[in-house]
Amino acid sequence: MHTIAYFEVQSSDPERDIKFYQRVLTGLFIKQEDLPIEYYRIETNGIAGGY
């Protein structure tokens, strides 16, 4: 069976959307400080992602 291995979410308002996705995904958003763009790693109990 195929599974989702990774996902990314794009946003024009990260602060607002992080609040929403934290409730929906019950995940932890970790800001990546070493990148030239604003980017957050998303850790959930299952699928890894980025924002």
PDB file of N, CA, C and O in Angstrom:
ATOM      1  N   MET A   1       0.836  -1.175   0.000  1.00  0.00           N
ATOM      2  CA  MET A   1       0.000   0.000   0.000  1.00  0.00           C
ATOM      3  C   MET A   1       0.888   1.248   0.000  1.00  0.00           C
ATOM      4  O   MET A   1       1.926   1.271   0.662  1.00  0.00           O
ATOM      5  N   HIS A   2       0.493   2.262  -0.724  1.00  0.00           N
ATOM      6  CA  HIS A   2       1.231   3.524  -0.784  1.00  0.00           C
ATOM      7  C   HIS A   2       0.904   4.374   0.435  1.00  0.00           C
ATOM      8  O   HIS A   2      -0.233   4.406   0.905  1.00  0.00           O
ATOM      9  N   THR A   3       1.925   5.061   0.937  1.00  0.00           N
ATOM     10  CA  THR A   3       1.720   5.945   2.070  1.00  0.00           C
ATOM     11  C   THR A   3       2.341   7.302   1.777  1.00  0.00           C
ATOM     12  O   THR A   3       3.229   7.422   0.934  1.00  0.00           O
ATOM     13  N   ILE A   4       1.871   8.305   2.471  1.00  0.00           N
ATOM     14  CA  ILE A   4       2.446   9.636   2.346  1.00  0.00           C
ATOM     15  C   ILE A   4       3.732   9.653   3.165  1.00  0.00           C
ATOM     16  O   ILE A   4       3.736   9.275   4.337  1.00  0.00           O
ATOM     17  N   ALA A   5       4.821  10.094   2.542  1.00  0.00           N
ATOM     18  CA  ALA A   5       6.116  10.103   3.221  1.00  0.00           C
ATOM     19  C   ALA A   5       6.471  11.495   3.739  1.00  0.00           C
ATOM     20  O   ALA A   5       7.178  11.617   4.739  1.00  0.00           O
ATOM     21  N   TYR A   6       5.988  12.547   3.071  1.00  0.00           N
ATOM     22  CA  TYR A   6       6.356  13.906   3.431  1.00  0.00           C
ATOM     23  C   TYR A   6       5.337  14.856   2.826  1.00  0.00           C
ATOM     24  O   TYR A   6       4.801  14.577   1.754  1.00  0.00           O
ATOM     25  N   PHE A   7       5.058  15.966   3.483  1.00  0.00           N
ATOM     26  CA  PHE A   7       4.148  16.962   2.925  1.00  0.00           C
ATOM     27  C   PHE A   7       4.652  18.347   3.272  1.00  0.00           C
ATOM     28  O   PHE A   7       5.406  18.517   4.230  1.00  0.00           O
ATOM     29  N   GLU A   8       4.239  19.340   2.496  1.00  0.00           N
ATOM     30  CA  GLU A   8       4.553  20.741   2.771  1.00  0.00           C
ATOM     31  C   GLU A   8       3.288  21.565   2.638  1.00  0.00           C
ATOM     32  O   GLU A   8       2.410  21.262   1.830  1.00  0.00           O
ATOM     33  N   VAL A   9       3.210  22.612   3.444  1.00  0.00           N
ATOM     34  CA  VAL A   9       2.082  23.529   3.433  1.00  0.00           C
ATOM     35  C   VAL A   9       2.628  24.917   3.136  1.00  0.00           C
ATOM     36  O   VAL A   9       3.599  25.346   3.760  1.00  0.00           O
ATOM     37  N   GLN A  10       2.020  25.619   2.197  1.00  0.00           N
ATOM     38  CA  GLN A  10       2.424  26.988   1.901  1.00  0.00           C
ATOM     39  C   GLN A  10       1.411  27.944   2.527  1.00  0.00           C
ATOM     40  O   GLN A  10       0.222  27.638   2.613  1.00  0.00           O
ATOM     41  N   SER A  11       1.904  29.109   2.962  1.00  0.00           N
ATOM     42  CA  SER A  11       1.025  30.045   3.651  1.00  0.00           C
ATOM     43  C   SER A  11       1.470  31.482   3.431  1.00  0.00           C
ATOM     44  O   SER A  11       2.662  31.775   3.337  1.00  0.00           O
ATOM     45  N   SER A  12       0.492  32.367   3.351  1.00  0.00           N
ATOM     46  CA  SER A  12       0.792  33.797   3.300  1.00  0.00           C
ATOM     47  C   SER A  12       0.726  34.415   4.701  1.00  0.00           C
ATOM     48  O   SER A  12       1.105  35.570   4.894  1.00  0.00           O
ATOM     49  N   ASP A  13       0.240  33.634   5.679  1.00  0.00           N
ATOM     50  CA  ASP A  13       0.141  34.093   7.064  1.00  0.00           C
ATOM     51  C   ASP A  13       0.532  32.948   8.001  1.00  0.00           C
ATOM     52  O   ASP A  13      -0.336  32.326   8.613  1.00  0.00           O
ATOM     53  N   PRO A  14       1.843  32.664   8.117  1.00  0.00           N
ATOM     54  CA  PRO A  14       2.300  31.513   8.901  1.00  0.00           C
ATOM     55  C   PRO A  14       1.818  31.509  10.352  1.00  0.00           C
ATOM     56  O   PRO A  14       1.447  30.457  10.873  1.00  0.00           O
ATOM     57  N   GLU A  15       1.818  32.654  11.001  1.00  0.00           N
ATOM     58  CA  GLU A  15       1.407  32.715  12.407  1.00  0.00           C
ATOM     59  C   GLU A  15      -0.017  32.193  12.590  1.00  0.00           C
ATOM     60  O   GLU A  15      -0.281  31.392  13.486  1.00  0.00           O
ATOM     61  N   ARG A  16      -0.927  32.649  11.740  1.00  0.00           N
ATOM     62  CA  ARG A  16      -2.329  32.228  11.807  1.00  0.00           C
ATOM     63  C   ARG A  16      -2.460  30.748  11.490  1.00  0.00           C
ATOM     64  O   ARG A  16      -3.149  30.012  12.196  1.00  0.00           O
ATOM     65  N   ASP A  17      -1.792  30.313  10.420  1.00  0.00           N
ATOM     66  CA  ASP A  17      -1.952  28.941   9.957  1.00  0.00           C
ATOM     67  C   ASP A  17      -1.291  27.920  10.872  1.00  0.00           C
ATOM     68  O   ASP A  17      -1.772  26.792  10.983  1.00  0.00           O
ATOM     69  N   ILE A  18      -0.199  28.293  11.527  1.00  0.00           N
ATOM     70  CA  ILE A  18       0.425  27.380  12.482  1.00  0.00           C
ATOM     71  C   ILE A  18      -0.557  27.077  13.616  1.00  0.00           C
ATOM     72  O   ILE A  18      -0.660  25.929  14.049  1.00  0.00           O
ATOM     73  N   LYS A  19      -1.276  28.087  14.100  1.00  0.00           N
ATOM     74  CA  LYS A  19      -2.272  27.863  15.152  1.00  0.00           C
ATOM     75  C   LYS A  19      -3.328  26.853  14.698  1.00  0.00           C
ATOM     76  O   LYS A  19      -3.714  25.959  15.452  1.00  0.00           O
ATOM     77  N   PHE A  20      -3.788  27.009  13.453  1.00  0.00           N
ATOM     78  CA  PHE A  20      -4.794  26.091  12.906  1.00  0.00           C
ATOM     79  C   PHE A  20      -4.229  24.678  12.770  1.00  0.00           C
ATOM     80  O   PHE A  20      -4.843  23.722  13.243  1.00  0.00           O
ATOM     81  N   TYR A  21      -3.075  24.535  12.135  1.00  0.00           N
ATOM     82  CA  TYR A  21      -2.522  23.204  11.889  1.00  0.00           C
ATOM     83  C   TYR A  21      -2.063  22.509  13.167  1.00  0.00           C
ATOM     84  O   TYR A  21      -2.054  21.279  13.217  1.00  0.00           O
ATOM     85  N   GLN A  22      -1.690  23.241  14.178  1.00  0.00           N
ATOM     86  CA  GLN A  22      -1.349  22.607  15.454  1.00  0.00           C
ATOM     87  C   GLN A  22      -2.571  21.909  16.039  1.00  0.00           C
ATOM     88  O   GLN A  22      -2.450  20.848  16.651  1.00  0.00           O
ATOM     89  N   ARG A  23      -3.743  22.501  15.851  1.00  0.00           N
ATOM     90  CA  ARG A  23      -4.971  21.857  16.336  1.00  0.00           C
ATOM     91  C   ARG A  23      -5.339  20.662  15.475  1.00  0.00           C
ATOM     92  O   ARG A  23      -5.714  19.614  16.000  1.00  0.00           O
ATOM     93  N   VAL A  24      -5.238  20.805  14.156  1.00  0.00           N
ATOM     94  CA  VAL A  24      -5.651  19.743  13.240  1.00  0.00           C
ATOM     95  C   VAL A  24      -4.684  18.559  13.251  1.00  0.00           C
ATOM     96  O   VAL A  24      -5.107  17.405  13.329  1.00  0.00           O
ATOM     97  N   LEU A  25      -3.383  18.851  13.172  1.00  0.00           N
ATOM     98  CA  LEU A  25      -2.382  17.788  13.074  1.00  0.00           C
ATOM     99  C   LEU A  25      -1.838  17.347  14.426  1.00  0.00           C
ATOM    100  O   LEU A  25      -1.122  16.349  14.509  1.00  0.00           O
ATOM    101  N   THR A  26      -2.163  18.065  15.466  1.00  0.00           N
ATOM    102  CA  THR A  26      -1.561  17.858  16.782  1.00  0.00           C
ATOM    103  C   THR A  26      -0.054  17.638  16.646  1.00  0.00           C
ATOM    104  O   THR A  26       0.518  16.701  17.204  1.00  0.00           O
ATOM    105  N   GLY A  27       0.556  18.533  15.890  1.00  0.00           N
ATOM    106  CA  GLY A  27       1.987  18.433  15.629  1.00  0.00           C
ATOM    107  C   GLY A  27       2.766  19.565  16.272  1.00  0.00           C
ATOM    108  O   GLY A  27       2.202  20.503  16.835  1.00  0.00           O
ATOM    109  N   LEU A  28       4.059  19.447  16.170  1.00  0.00           N
ATOM    110  CA  LEU A  28       4.971  20.434  16.725  1.00  0.00           C
ATOM    111  C   LEU A  28       5.671  21.139  15.567  1.00  0.00           C
ATOM    112  O   LEU A  28       6.253  20.478  14.706  1.00  0.00           O
ATOM    113  N   PHE A  29       5.623  22.467  15.534  1.00  0.00           N
ATOM    114  CA  PHE A  29       6.268  23.255  14.486  1.00  0.00           C
ATOM    115  C   PHE A  29       7.597  23.772  15.022  1.00  0.00           C
ATOM    116  O   PHE A  29       7.632  24.469  16.036  1.00  0.00           O
ATOM    117  N   ILE A  30       8.686  23.433  14.344  1.00  0.00           N
ATOM    118  CA  ILE A  30      10.021  23.828  14.781  1.00  0.00           C
ATOM    119  C   ILE A  30      10.639  24.708  13.704  1.00  0.00           C
ATOM    120  O   ILE A  30      10.854  24.259  12.578  1.00  0.00           O
ATOM    121  N   LYS A  31      10.924  25.964  14.049  1.00  0.00           N
ATOM    122  CA  LYS A  31      11.483  26.898  13.075  1.00  0.00           C
ATOM    123  C   LYS A  31      12.918  26.507  12.732  1.00  0.00           C
ATOM    124  O   LYS A  31      13.728  26.253  13.623  1.00  0.00           O
ATOM    125  N   GLN A  32      13.225  26.459  11.440  1.00  0.00           N
ATOM    126  CA  GLN A  32      14.574  26.159  10.954  1.00  0.00           C
ATOM    127  C   GLN A  32      15.319  27.473  10.825  1.00  0.00           C
ATOM    128  O   GLN A  32      15.051  28.250   9.908  1.00  0.00           O
ATOM    129  N   GLU A  33      16.234  27.725  11.715  1.00  0.00           N
ATOM    130  CA  GLU A  33      16.954  28.994  11.761  1.00  0.00           C
ATOM    131  C   GLU A  33      18.065  29.089  10.707  1.00  0.00           C
ATOM    132  O   GLU A  33      18.500  30.192  10.378  1.00  0.00           O
ATOM    133  N   ASP A  34      18.524  27.969  10.182  1.00  0.00           N
ATOM    134  CA  ASP A  34      19.682  27.951   9.287  1.00  0.00           C
ATOM    135  C   ASP A  34      19.333  28.101   7.806  1.00  0.00           C
ATOM    136  O   ASP A  34      20.180  27.855   6.948  1.00  0.00           O
ATOM    137  N   LEU A  35      18.117  28.495   7.499  1.00  0.00           N
ATOM    138  CA  LEU A  35      17.687  28.638   6.105  1.00  0.00           C
ATOM    139  C   LEU A  35      17.485  30.106   5.740  1.00  0.00           C
ATOM    140  O   LEU A  35      17.201  30.921   6.618  1.00  0.00           O
ATOM    141  N   PRO A  36      17.627  30.459   4.457  1.00  0.00           N
ATOM    142  CA  PRO A  36      17.440  31.857   4.041  1.00  0.00           C
ATOM    143  C   PRO A  36      15.969  32.278   3.936  1.00  0.00           C
ATOM    144  O   PRO A  36      15.679  33.439   3.648  1.00  0.00           O
ATOM    145  N   ILE A  37      15.041  31.344   4.168  1.00  0.00           N
ATOM    146  CA  ILE A  37      13.611  31.644   4.140  1.00  0.00           C
ATOM    147  C   ILE A  37      12.996  31.243   5.473  1.00  0.00           C
ATOM    148  O   ILE A  37      13.593  30.477   6.229  1.00  0.00           O
ATOM    149  N   GLU A  38      11.802  31.756   5.763  1.00  0.00           N
ATOM    150  CA  GLU A  38      11.084  31.337   6.964  1.00  0.00           C
ATOM    151  C   GLU A  38      10.522  29.944   6.706  1.00  0.00           C
ATOM    152  O   GLU A  38       9.670  29.773   5.834  1.00  0.00           O
ATOM    153  N   TYR A  39      10.988  28.946   7.454  1.00  0.00           N
ATOM    154  CA  TYR A  39      10.585  27.559   7.218  1.00  0.00           C
ATOM    155  C   TYR A  39      10.475  26.838   8.555  1.00  0.00           C
ATOM    156  O   TYR A  39      11.310  27.019   9.442  1.00  0.00           O
ATOM    157  N   TYR A  40       9.441  26.024   8.688  1.00  0.00           N
ATOM    158  CA  TYR A  40       9.203  25.270   9.913  1.00  0.00           C
ATOM    159  C   TYR A  40       9.128  23.781   9.576  1.00  0.00           C
ATOM    160  O   TYR A  40       8.491  23.381   8.603  1.00  0.00           O
ATOM    161  N   ARG A  41       9.787  22.979  10.395  1.00  0.00           N
ATOM    162  CA  ARG A  41       9.641  21.528  10.306  1.00  0.00           C
ATOM    163  C   ARG A  41       8.395  21.159  11.091  1.00  0.00           C
ATOM    164  O   ARG A  41       8.132  21.732  12.149  1.00  0.00           O
ATOM    165  N   ILE A  42       7.636  20.215  10.585  1.00  0.00           N
ATOM    166  CA  ILE A  42       6.443  19.763  11.273  1.00  0.00           C
ATOM    167  C   ILE A  42       6.678  18.338  11.732  1.00  0.00           C
ATOM    168  O   ILE A  42       6.955  17.457  10.918  1.00  0.00           O
ATOM    169  N   GLU A  43       6.570  18.107  13.033  1.00  0.00           N
ATOM    170  CA  GLU A  43       6.709  16.758  13.564  1.00  0.00           C
ATOM    171  C   GLU A  43       5.356  16.310  14.093  1.00  0.00           C
ATOM    172  O   GLU A  43       4.754  16.971  14.940  1.00  0.00           O
ATOM    173  N   THR A  44       4.887  15.178  13.582  1.00  0.00           N
ATOM    174  CA  THR A  44       3.639  14.595  14.043  1.00  0.00           C
ATOM    175  C   THR A  44       3.926  13.178  14.516  1.00  0.00           C
ATOM    176  O   THR A  44       5.074  12.734  14.488  1.00  0.00           O
ATOM    177  N   ASN A  45       2.907  12.478  14.942  1.00  0.00           N
ATOM    178  CA  ASN A  45       3.074  11.092  15.357  1.00  0.00           C
ATOM    179  C   ASN A  45       3.216  10.136  14.169  1.00  0.00           C
ATOM    180  O   ASN A  45       3.417   8.935  14.351  1.00  0.00           O
ATOM    181  N   GLY A  46       3.112  10.671  12.968  1.00  0.00           N
ATOM    182  CA  GLY A  46       3.171   9.804  11.808  1.00  0.00           C
ATOM    183  C   GLY A  46       3.987  10.396  10.675  1.00  0.00           C
ATOM    184  O   GLY A  46       5.150  10.043  10.482  1.00  0.00           O
ATOM    185  N   ILE A  47       3.368  11.299   9.928  1.00  0.00           N
ATOM    186  CA  ILE A  47       3.965  11.850   8.713  1.00  0.00           C
ATOM    187  C   ILE A  47       4.850  13.051   9.045  1.00  0.00           C
ATOM    188  O   ILE A  47       4.478  13.896   9.861  1.00  0.00           O
ATOM    189  N   ALA A  48       6.013  13.124   8.417  1.00  0.00           N
ATOM    190  CA  ALA A  48       6.887  14.295   8.560  1.00  0.00           C
ATOM    191  C   ALA A  48       6.462  15.346   7.549  1.00  0.00           C
ATOM    192  O   ALA A  48       5.908  15.014   6.501  1.00  0.00           O
ATOM    193  N   GLY A  49       6.717  16.610   7.855  1.00  0.00           N
ATOM    194  CA  GLY A  49       6.315  17.653   6.928  1.00  0.00           C
ATOM    195  C   GLY A  49       7.125  18.928   7.095  1.00  0.00           C
ATOM    196  O   GLY A  49       8.004  19.035   7.951  1.00  0.00           O
ATOM    197  N   GLY A  50       6.793  19.888   6.244  1.00  0.00           N
ATOM    198  CA  GLY A  50       7.447  21.184   6.292  1.00  0.00           C
ATOM    199  C   GLY A  50       6.443  22.274   6.017  1.00  0.00           C
ATOM    200  O   GLY A  50       5.405  22.029   5.402  1.00  0.00           O
ATOM    201  N   TYR A  51       6.741  23.476   6.467  1.00  0.00           N
ATOM    202  CA  TYR A  51       5.808  24.597   6.359  1.00  0.00           C
ATOM    203  C   TYR A  51       6.587  25.854   6.091  1.00  0.00           C
ATOM    204  O   TYR A  51       6.000  26.929   5.963  1.00  0.00           O
TER     205      TYR A  51
END
